[in-house]
């Protein structure tokens, strides 16, 4: 004789007693009435020869009809050889994982994680610039979006829109986005980086570079001092002007090359155009600037990258500084010519000038003679050049500005 099915009336009348008891509905489904008043739906089943209990929820939150539907689904799993208890545990685990991915994988969450990782390696001015540009352009466009849902077409459209008003900002944003999506890929939030290549943005206008006229040199120094560029960028430019070094020699400098106590900068052969070690006696003004930078150094790079943790300044940073300060088209390399012209017109020793410029003489005999360091003579010459550029008191102002 088949057991009677449960009814809503019977369930409402079920009251707790001194001991727990069960009201069965057939097929292993029952309502457990606890002595403490709790009423719990349970499904008893056998899996791999063992009896187990699958909890379906509490009555009346789970109605009789809902309990029967959950019971039907659970029985179907058992018939297919699946343990409904283990199945629900796996579903909960997957749901929790999806929740974590949704939370960690939102664009703003990835930006926060990326900045937390990379900001400590940047100068304060770079951090402020990054903050300003991310807040103004990137977060308004993508905040709350899953990084996996952001497409290359959307990113290209944003970059082109910004480029129409601010080309340099668009280039910065593309660099930020590349790092942000690399971070997302590293953490399994996207399969590939969707940021469009550099060619999506127009190339910087090509301009014929010419040397700065000598009579504009002091105005140029003043403009560099007063501009809003990072102190490290301004210091790199002034170091190039004071020491007549090449811009990449300054940009890629590391602190192990510089002896501030001896006021010497030794550039290893592999960084020199002629593949010969080059020693530069540093003028007092250069030492002051470098001492200030060293006191706040955050990496081994003398002039650290604004975008790559632990990296050195980009080779083109000084060109960009020339453009921002109104000297577009003026050659950074031309400061070497200015120094050479000034020194030669003042009757300085040609061999000392050539050693300052790290030039290698074509004549083997003369080249062997030129290999003499002329350190004392070069120190005197470069100091007089620096004094011409930065009179007494100016160096201190530069150090304080840095």
C-alpha positions as CSV (number, residue, x, y, z in Angstrom):
1,X,0.0,0.0,0.0
2,X,1.5,3.4,-1.0
3,X,2.2,5.8,1.7
4,X,0.1,9.0,1.8
5,X,1.7,12.1,0.4
6,X,2.3,15.1,2.6
7,X,-0.1,18.0,2.4
8,X,0.3,21.7,3.2
9,X,-2.2,21.3,6.0
10,X,-0.3,18.4,7.6
11,X,2.9,20.5,7.4
12,X,1.4,23.5,9.1
13,X,0.1,21.3,11.9
14,X,3.5,19.6,12.5
15,X,4.6,20.6,16.0
16,X,7.8,19.8,17.8
17,X,7.9,17.1,20.4
18,X,10.3,15.8,23.0
19,X,12.1,13.9,20.2
20,X,12.9,14.6,16.6
21,X,10.5,12.9,14.1
22,X,10.1,12.7,10.3
23,X,7.1,13.2,8.0
24,X,7.7,11.3,4.8
25,X,6.6,12.2,1.3
26,X,7.9,9.2,-0.5
27,X,11.0,8.5,-2.6
28,X,13.3,9.4,0.3
29,X,11.9,12.9,0.7
30,X,10.9,13.8,4.3
31,X,10.4,16.7,6.6
32,X,12.5,16.4,9.8
33,X,10.8,18.1,12.7
34,X,13.3,18.9,15.4
35,X,12.6,19.2,19.1
36,X,13.8,22.8,19.0
37,X,11.1,23.7,16.5
38,X,13.2,23.6,13.3
39,X,11.6,21.9,10.3
40,X,14.1,20.8,7.7
41,X,13.6,19.1,4.3
42,X,15.8,16.1,3.7
43,X,16.4,13.6,0.9
44,X,17.8,10.2,1.9
45,X,19.5,8.4,-0.9
46,X,22.2,5.7,-1.5
47,X,25.3,6.4,-3.5
48,X,28.1,3.9,-4.1
49,X,26.3,1.6,-1.5
50,X,26.2,4.2,1.3
51,X,23.2,6.0,2.6
52,X,23.5,9.8,2.6
53,X,21.3,12.8,3.4
54,X,20.9,15.8,1.1
55,X,19.5,18.8,2.8
56,X,17.0,20.8,0.8
57,X,16.3,23.7,3.1
58,X,13.9,24.7,5.9
59,X,10.1,24.8,5.9
60,X,8.2,27.1,5.3
61,X,10.9,29.1,3.4
62,X,11.0,26.0,1.1
63,X,7.4,25.1,0.4
64,X,6.2,21.6,-0.2
65,X,6.1,22.2,-4.0
66,X,9.6,23.6,-4.0
67,X,10.9,20.8,-1.9
68,X,9.4,18.2,-4.3
69,X,11.0,20.0,-7.3
70,X,14.5,20.0,-5.6
71,X,13.9,16.3,-4.7
72,X,13.1,15.5,-8.3
73,X,16.3,17.1,-9.5
74,X,18.4,15.3,-6.8
75,X,16.8,11.9,-7.7
76,X,17.7,12.5,-11.4
77,X,21.4,13.2,-10.4
78,X,21.4,10.0,-8.3
79,X,20.0,8.0,-11.2
80,X,22.8,9.4,-13.4
81,X,25.4,8.3,-10.8
82,X,26.0,11.8,-9.4
83,X,26.1,12.5,-5.7
84,X,23.8,15.6,-5.2
85,X,25.6,16.6,-2.0
86,X,29.0,16.7,-3.8
87,X,27.3,18.4,-6.8
88,X,25.9,21.2,-4.7
89,X,29.2,21.7,-3.0
90,X,30.9,22.1,-6.4
91,X,28.2,24.5,-7.6
92,X,28.8,26.6,-4.5
93,X,32.5,26.6,-5.0
94,X,32.1,27.6,-8.7
95,X,29.6,30.4,-7.7
96,X,32.1,31.7,-5.1
97,X,34.9,31.6,-7.7
98,X,32.7,33.5,-10.1
99,X,32.0,36.1,-7.5
100,X,35.7,36.5,-6.7
101,X,36.5,36.8,-10.4
102,X,33.7,39.3,-10.9
103,X,35.0,41.4,-8.0
104,X,38.7,41.1,-8.8
105,X,38.1,41.3,-12.5
106,X,36.4,44.6,-12.8
107,X,38.4,47.2,-14.6
108,X,38.7,49.5,-11.6
109,X,39.7,46.6,-9.3
110,X,42.5,45.6,-11.8
111,X,43.6,49.2,-12.0
112,X,43.8,49.4,-8.2
113,X,45.8,46.2,-8.0
114,X,48.2,47.3,-10.8
115,X,48.8,50.7,-9.1
116,X,49.4,49.1,-5.7
117,X,52.1,47.0,-7.4
118,X,53.7,49.6,-9.5
119,X,53.2,53.0,-7.8
120,X,55.9,52.4,-5.1
121,X,58.5,52.3,-7.9
122,X,57.5,55.7,-9.3
123,X,58.4,59.3,-8.4
124,X,55.7,61.3,-6.7
125,X,55.1,63.5,-9.7
126,X,54.7,60.4,-11.9
127,X,52.2,59.0,-9.5
128,X,50.2,62.2,-9.5
129,X,50.2,62.4,-13.3
130,X,49.1,58.7,-13.6
131,X,46.4,59.3,-11.1
132,X,45.1,62.4,-12.9
133,X,45.1,60.7,-16.4
134,X,43.6,57.4,-15.2
135,X,40.8,59.2,-13.2
136,X,40.0,61.6,-16.1
137,X,40.0,59.2,-19.1
138,X,40.1,55.5,-18.2
139,X,37.8,55.0,-15.2
140,X,34.9,57.1,-16.5
141,X,35.0,54.9,-19.6
142,X,35.4,51.4,-18.1
143,X,34.7,51.6,-14.3
144,X,32.6,48.6,-13.2
145,X,33.2,46.7,-16.5
146,X,34.8,43.3,-16.4
147,X,38.2,43.5,-18.0
148,X,37.3,40.5,-20.1
149,X,34.4,42.4,-21.7
150,X,36.5,45.3,-22.9
151,X,37.4,45.1,-26.6
152,X,40.2,46.3,-28.7
153,X,37.8,48.4,-30.8
154,X,36.6,50.2,-27.6
155,X,40.2,50.9,-26.5
156,X,41.2,52.1,-30.0
157,X,38.2,54.5,-30.1
158,X,39.1,55.9,-26.7
159,X,42.7,56.5,-27.6
160,X,41.9,58.1,-30.9
161,X,39.4,60.4,-29.2
162,X,41.9,61.5,-26.6
163,X,44.6,61.9,-29.3
164,X,42.5,64.5,-31.1
165,X,43.0,66.8,-28.1
166,X,46.1,65.6,-26.3
167,X,48.4,63.3,-28.3
168,X,51.0,62.9,-25.5
169,X,48.2,61.9,-23.0
170,X,46.9,59.3,-25.5
171,X,50.4,57.8,-25.7
172,X,50.5,57.7,-21.9
173,X,47.1,56.1,-21.7
174,X,48.1,53.4,-24.2
175,X,51.1,52.6,-22.0
176,X,48.9,52.4,-18.9
177,X,46.4,50.2,-20.6
178,X,49.1,47.8,-21.8
179,X,50.3,47.4,-18.3
180,X,46.8,47.1,-16.8
181,X,45.8,44.3,-19.2
182,X,49.2,42.6,-18.8
183,X,48.4,42.5,-15.1
184,X,45.0,41.1,-15.8
185,X,46.4,38.4,-18.1
186,X,49.0,37.5,-15.5
187,X,46.2,36.8,-13.0
188,X,44.0,34.8,-15.4
189,X,41.4,37.5,-15.8
190,X,41.9,37.8,-19.6
191,X,43.3,35.4,-22.1
192,X,45.2,38.0,-24.2
193,X,46.0,41.7,-24.0
194,X,43.5,43.6,-26.2
195,X,45.3,46.9,-26.2
196,X,45.9,48.1,-29.9
197,X,49.5,48.5,-31.1
198,X,51.3,51.8,-31.2
199,X,50.4,52.3,-34.9
200,X,46.9,53.1,-33.8
201,X,48.2,56.5,-32.8
202,X,49.8,59.0,-35.2
203,X,53.6,59.3,-35.1
204,X,55.0,62.4,-33.6
205,X,55.6,65.1,-36.2
206,X,59.1,64.7,-37.6
207,X,61.1,68.0,-37.2
208,X,64.5,68.9,-38.4
209,X,66.6,69.2,-35.3
210,X,69.0,72.1,-35.1
211,X,71.4,73.2,-32.3
212,X,70.3,75.8,-29.8
213,X,71.8,79.2,-30.6
214,X,74.5,80.0,-28.0
215,X,72.8,83.3,-27.0
216,X,69.7,81.4,-26.0
217,X,71.5,79.0,-23.7
218,X,70.9,80.9,-20.4
219,X,67.2,81.3,-21.3
220,X,67.0,77.6,-22.0
221,X,68.5,76.8,-18.6
222,X,66.0,79.1,-17.0
223,X,63.1,77.5,-18.9
224,X,64.1,74.0,-17.8
225,X,64.4,75.1,-14.2
226,X,61.0,76.7,-14.2
227,X,59.0,74.0,-16.1
228,X,56.7,71.5,-14.5
229,X,58.6,68.4,-15.6
230,X,59.7,65.8,-13.0
231,X,62.8,66.9,-11.1
232,X,64.7,63.8,-12.4
233,X,63.9,64.7,-16.0
234,X,65.1,68.3,-15.5
235,X,68.2,67.0,-13.8
236,X,68.9,64.6,-16.7
237,X,68.7,67.4,-19.2
238,X,71.0,69.7,-17.1
239,X,73.5,66.8,-16.7
240,X,73.6,66.4,-20.5
241,X,74.2,70.2,-21.0
242,X,76.8,70.4,-18.2
243,X,78.8,67.3,-19.1
244,X,78.5,67.2,-22.9
245,X,77.4,63.6,-22.7
246,X,75.0,61.9,-25.1
247,X,71.4,61.8,-24.1
248,X,71.2,58.0,-23.9
249,X,74.3,58.0,-21.7
250,X,72.4,60.1,-19.2
251,X,69.0,58.4,-19.6
252,X,70.3,54.9,-19.0
253,X,72.7,55.8,-16.1
254,X,72.7,53.7,-12.9
255,X,73.9,54.7,-9.5
256,X,76.8,52.1,-9.5
257,X,78.4,54.2,-12.2
258,X,78.5,57.4,-10.1
259,X,81.0,58.1,-7.3
260,X,79.6,61.3,-5.7
261,X,82.5,61.5,-3.2
262,X,85.1,61.5,-6.0
263,X,82.7,63.5,-8.3
264,X,83.3,61.0,-11.1
265,X,80.9,59.3,-13.5
266,X,82.3,56.1,-15.1
267,X,80.2,54.9,-18.1
268,X,81.1,51.3,-19.0
269,X,82.2,50.4,-22.4
270,X,79.1,48.6,-23.4
271,X,77.0,51.8,-23.0
272,X,79.4,54.0,-25.1
273,X,79.2,54.5,-28.8
274,X,82.9,53.8,-29.3
275,X,82.7,50.8,-26.9
276,X,85.4,52.4,-24.7
277,X,84.9,53.2,-21.0
278,X,84.3,56.9,-20.5
279,X,85.1,58.8,-17.2
280,X,83.4,62.2,-16.7
281,X,84.6,64.5,-14.0
282,X,81.4,66.0,-12.5
283,X,81.1,69.7,-11.9
284,X,80.0,70.9,-8.5
285,X,76.6,71.8,-9.9
286,X,76.1,68.3,-11.2
287,X,77.1,66.7,-7.9
288,X,74.6,68.8,-6.0
289,X,71.8,67.7,-8.3
290,X,72.8,64.0,-8.1
291,X,73.1,64.2,-4.3
292,X,69.6,65.4,-4.1
293,X,68.3,62.7,-6.4
294,X,70.3,60.0,-4.6
295,X,68.7,60.9,-1.3
296,X,65.3,60.1,-2.6
297,X,66.3,57.3,-5.0
298,X,63.7,54.4,-5.4
299,X,65.6,52.2,-7.8
300,X,69.1,51.6,-9.2
301,X,68.3,53.9,-12.1
302,X,69.6,57.4,-11.7
303,X,66.7,58.6,-13.8
304,X,64.0,56.0,-13.4
305,X,61.2,55.1,-15.8
306,X,57.8,56.5,-15.2
307,X,56.1,53.3,-16.5
308,X,58.4,50.3,-16.0
309,X,59.2,49.3,-12.5
310,X,63.0,49.3,-12.1
311,X,63.6,50.6,-15.6
312,X,65.5,53.6,-16.7
313,X,64.2,56.8,-18.4
314,X,63.1,56.3,-22.0
315,X,65.6,57.5,-24.6
316,X,63.1,60.0,-26.0
317,X,62.1,61.6,-22.7
318,X,64.5,64.5,-23.1
319,X,63.2,65.2,-26.6
320,X,59.7,65.4,-25.2
321,X,61.0,67.8,-22.6
322,X,62.3,70.1,-25.3
323,X,58.9,70.0,-27.0
324,X,57.0,70.8,-23.8
325,X,59.2,73.7,-23.0
326,X,58.9,75.4,-26.4
327,X,62.1,74.1,-28.0
328,X,60.7,71.6,-30.5
329,X,63.1,71.0,-33.3
330,X,66.2,71.8,-31.1
331,X,68.6,68.9,-30.9
332,X,69.5,67.5,-27.5
333,X,72.7,66.2,-29.1
334,X,73.5,69.7,-30.2
335,X,74.6,70.7,-26.7
336,X,77.8,68.7,-27.4
337,X,78.4,71.0,-30.3
338,X,77.8,74.0,-28.2
339,X,80.3,72.9,-25.7
340,X,82.9,72.0,-28.4
341,X,82.4,75.3,-30.1
342,X,82.8,77.3,-26.9
343,X,85.9,75.3,-25.8
344,X,87.6,75.6,-29.1
345,X,86.9,79.3,-29.6
346,X,88.4,79.8,-26.1
347,X,91.7,78.1,-27.2
348,X,91.3,75.0,-25.0
349,X,93.5,71.9,-25.5
350,X,91.9,70.0,-28.4
351,X,92.8,66.6,-26.9
352,X,91.1,67.6,-23.6
353,X,88.0,68.7,-25.6
354,X,87.9,65.4,-27.5
355,X,88.3,63.4,-24.3
356,X,85.4,65.3,-22.8
357,X,83.3,64.3,-25.9
358,X,84.5,60.7,-25.7
359,X,85.7,60.9,-29.3
360,X,88.2,58.4,-30.6
361,X,90.9,59.8,-32.9
362,X,91.3,58.0,-36.3
363,X,95.1,58.2,-36.2
364,X,96.4,55.2,-34.2
365,X,99.3,57.2,-32.7
366,X,97.1,60.1,-31.8
367,X,94.5,57.7,-30.4
368,X,97.0,56.2,-28.1
369,X,98.0,59.6,-26.9
370,X,94.4,60.6,-26.4
371,X,93.8,57.6,-24.3
372,X,95.4,59.5,-21.5
373,X,92.5,60.5,-19.2
374,X,93.4,64.2,-18.8
375,X,91.2,64.0,-15.7
376,X,92.5,67.2,-14.1
377,X,92.3,69.3,-17.3
378,X,88.8,67.9,-18.1
379,X,87.6,68.6,-14.6
380,X,88.7,72.2,-14.9
381,X,87.2,72.6,-18.3
382,X,83.8,71.1,-17.5
383,X,83.7,73.1,-14.2
384,X,84.3,76.4,-16.1
385,X,81.6,75.3,-18.6
386,X,79.1,74.6,-15.7
387,X,80.0,77.9,-14.1
388,X,79.1,79.6,-17.3
389,X,75.8,77.8,-17.5
390,X,74.9,77.9,-13.8
391,X,76.5,80.8,-12.0
392,X,77.1,80.7,-8.2
393,X,73.8,80.1,-6.3
394,X,72.0,78.5,-9.3
395,X,73.2,75.0,-8.5
396,X,71.7,75.3,-5.0
397,X,68.4,76.5,-6.5
398,X,68.4,73.5,-8.8
399,X,69.1,71.1,-6.0
400,X,66.3,72.6,-3.9
401,X,63.9,72.3,-6.9
402,X,64.8,68.7,-7.3
